[in-house]
Amino acid sequence: MLSKLLLIWPWNPDHFRTHEIFPIGLGHLAKHIPIDRFELMLLDCSLNDIAPNSEKFKKILLEFRPDIVGVSWWSGNTPTVETTIRVIKSTLPGALVCVGGPHASALGNLLIKNSLIDFVLTGESEINFARLLEAISIYGGYPDESVLKTINGLIFKNANGQLFSSPQSFVDNLDSLGRIDYERLQLPAYHNQGYYYGGKFAKQVNQRSAPIISSRGCPYPCTYCLGPKLNGRKIRRNSIEFIIRTIEILYYDFGTRYITIADDNFTFYPSWAQEVCVRIAQLALPDLTIGTPNGVRMSRLNPTLLDAMRRAGWKEITIAPESGSPKTLFEMKKHLDLSIVPKVVEMCHDSDLKVTAFFIIGYPNETLEDIYLTEKLIYTVNFDFVGISIFQPLPGTAIFNKLVEQQTIPIGFIPGHYQQVTFHSLIPPNILCQEYNRIWNNFREFKGLPIKNRQIATIRTNNIISTFI
């Protein structure tokens, strides 16, 4: 008899809405479940609007009665995930609960101490999770600790409550992970709910969107980012043939017309990225748009690559200067020479590509003078659009750890959304909100963009703290 495995993409009523986030990570996990040992159910609570404290959620648990439940955990969604786990354990006390995702990778050694969590998987978990499942199946329950110690990226506790943590591992051959099943992840249902993740200038009316991952890894030391902890520092890439075939499947089988390459470092190797673009252009799909809305590294762009991107279907380039203040950039360990920013923007415009730039304000130790330098850069450089975020300390990042050490925030601090002041830095929260709203509205007035005169930034009046730590 097959064991039953339930993989959950949690519900969230706020900023993890189905028109913004697609559970591509869950698809990679599901691809490696040993089907000869497990009956698998994927439960997308966000897509299907299933709150964890609802009777519908409890009914699903009782009807399927999983032996093992895996839950994807993003830091901003912590209250919902913690409620989800409580309901699982109260409804099915014998079920083994495994958690993975960014928050698990960031704070796994603390989360595992909670009695409701049996296993934590950190970093890239496709292969390691499959090994854990196989061990559970062989043992008919909780495996022997000698076996668990051989599984990379796993955090667990033995019968005496002693904690063990094994080193992460990263897959060199990304093609070996296989192609995710977009049908099983209900991409058509996401389309029906208006899912779209892409650029401001690329979106067409009723255009269907889908994400792909073509590379993993990030060698940069930015203090605000968790990327290297999730995927390591070594850049690894899918084969170009794998990428092209995935694009063809999304285009022909799912009617996708905007494909997001959701990598952090698509252009890290410019010659490789250029070859990918040439191959996409050779598909001759005139209504296909490609984008990299997560941003690309400015120092890795050149005119030849940008021309190839435009011919492949890019309409805009997203870059991330993050700040106009050299002091703030130093604090961020951004390693950016601000003098290249206008040159890169001009180079993009020469290739007939619009430019969106990301900025962060309210970084720890930042002053109003630093924010004014950022504002000056915004108006000095001919950006077509700017996205401004209020700094959020993400668990596991270097700056989060520093703020905890300074007792500025507690270890269980949960970040908010990027238009929200969530903790007190050098700039008073009300002033930071005023500056955000002023810059947000003035830029739109300056560029003649719609949606002006709005008070976007808010102050979170109560700290949201993890109850599991």
ZIKADA-V182798 format. One record per run of one state. SS is the DSSP state (2 for helix, 1 for strand, 0 for the rest). FROM is the first residue (numbers start at 1). TO is the last residue. If there is no record, write none. Layout:
ss from to
SS FROM TO
SS FROM TO
This chain:
ss from to
0 1 2
1 3 9
0 10 23
2 24 30
0 31 37
1 38 44
0 45 54
2 55 64
0 65 67
1 68 72
0 73 74
2 75 91
0 92 95
1 96 100
0 101 101
2 102 111
0 112 118
1 119 121
0 122 125
2 126 139
0 140 144
2 145 148
0 149 153
1 154 157
0 158 162
1 163 165
0 166 173
2 174 177
0 178 186
2 187 192
0 193 208
1 209 212
0 213 214
1 215 216
0 217 226
2 227 231
0 232 235
1 236 237
0 238 239
2 240 254
0 255 257
1 258 261
0 262 269
2 270 282
0 283 288
1 289 291
0 292 297
2 298 300
0 301 302
2 303 312
0 313 313
1 314 314
0 315 315
1 316 322
0 323 325
2 326 332
0 333 338
2 339 350
0 351 353
1 354 361
0 362 367
2 368 380
0 381 384
1 385 390
0 391 397
2 398 405
0 406 412
1 413 413
0 414 419
1 420 421
0 422 428
2 429 447
0 448 457
1 458 459
0 460 464
1 465 465
0 466 469
